[in-house]
């Protein structure tokens, strides 16, 4: 169990060393290529260094957010059609760089992808704030990309801490077509309580970022909670949950379910096996109060189904990580709520 706790902590805080190094190596490859290109400046004074890779344009972008120079990666088809939706990919962790592999993958589908490294991460200026200033970094990048590439509508996809950024950014916009969050915490003070019991050695970084313990600085934890922004998200939410997440008590997902229902949203609740297989035996401890009996297979994603409805998917026997089935579900959701022109 301690090994699983350590793995989960790694995923939440750093994205895991092996994966992070792999992403960094890919990011450096893009950076090395783009550094040879003379940067172009746009109306926002953002610098674009773009190289062609197959049928895609890969751009290393340096833009301004609240006076800070922030590093970003943008991927787009070369034959970009007018009105193509923008996908904002919000990464997790406190020390994670952009992910060229995911950027490339979704651009191959025909979308424009934008990923901010956020303040204090990658080559960006500033300090990590944990779902505070990073929300403004995401919104600023969205504006930069939207104005230059003439995208239309936006979908936010966030993993772990990035899910918090996705929800809070989506709550401040009117052109959001959908939000997909994976293994996303709703209450950071609860994470501290868990880490006190399992990884007290990791707390110093958290306290540095948050300005103290939950008892010393409760307002700092409160203003970062994404659940407070959830009622303001008018777009459909796809919430992908790991049932046995050692860092996110399952009650947090029940709380989000309750908040969305009180906001007038219908919520389709689905329980699947770890690998996404349908019809697992019901595990009653993962049924939220007032939820009713969950479905045991994904609904057929249709545009009319997402006008006023969320989908919450619980994966049994899964810890703090994402899976291939989760990302396949995100792609199906993306195609449904934000079809290509």
Buried (B, 14 or more C-beta within 10 A) or exposed (E): EEEBBBBBBBBBBBBBEEBBEBBBEBBEEBBEBBEEBEBEEBEBEBBBBBBEBEEBBBBBBBBBBEEBBBBBBBBBBEEBEEEBBBBBBBBBBBBBBBBBEBBBBBBBEBBBBBBBBBBBBBEBBBEBBBBBBBBBBBBBBBEBBBEBBBBBBBBBBBBBBBBBBBBBBBBBBEEBBBBBBBBBBBBBBBBBEBBEEBBEEBEEBBBEBBEEBBEEEEEBBEEBBBBBBBBEBBBBBBBBBBBBBBBBBBEBBBBBBBBBBEEEBEBBBBBBBBEBEEEBEEBEEBBBEEBEEBBBEBEEBEEEBBEEBBBBBBBBEBBBBBBEBBBEBBBBBBBBBBEEE
